[in-house]
Amino acid sequence: MQDSNIKADKETFLAPCPKTANCVSSEHQDLNRRMMPVSFDGATTEEAMEYLVDILSGLPKTTIEKQEHHYIHAVAKTTVMEFYHDVEFYLDEAAKQVHFRSASRIGLTDFGTNKRRLQAIIARFLRKMMANKQGD
């Protein structure tokens, strides 16, 4: 198994993306590799965390490696070659936003895999948020 490169610095919630084009993040400065953070306004931090854990637990070849306070680190493996990808989430309680990052551990490009993964997770998260609001 390849080693994780998860090492957040003091200026960000998540580990920085490498210089290669195999990472997307809500904190990335390059607009081509940046996705906007997602609001969890209308839910508590605990509910938002529960939604993410539920979504990640249901994804194939994905395991949650670390879950603490407002942070989740999961590892996803690709279907065919089983390359490892680090997936991180940080819930900013003050801003009521979910920050996220998905990065391949090896290679120069991911052919959009990380962006598609995060888009799918965020779509499921937003559906759970809508269901929560409709249930109130």
C-alpha positions, 0 to 999 in steps of 0.5 A: 500500500502506498503511504498517505501524504496527509499533512495539513499545514497551519494555514489550511484545514486540509493537506495541500494538493501536490503540484501534479494535476491529480488533486482537487480541494475546496482550499486550492488556489488554482481555479481548475483544481478548486471546488467550492466548500459546501454549506451545512447551514440548517444542520448541526456539525454532528449531523453533517459529520454523521451524513458524511460518515454514512455516505463514505461508509456506503462507498465501495472500496472506501474505508474511513481511516481517521475520524475525529471532532470535525475531521474525516480522512478516508482512503478510496481505491480505484476499481481496476488497478486499486490505486489509493486516493486520500479523501479528507473532509473538515467541517468548519463549525463557525462558517457552517461549511464542509471543506474537502480534498481528494488526491491520488497518491501516485501519478501525474493526473487522475483523469478527473477521478477525484473531482467526480468522486467529490461531486458524487459525495457532495450530491449525496450530502446535499440530498441528505441535507434536503431530506433533513430540512423537509423532515423538520 
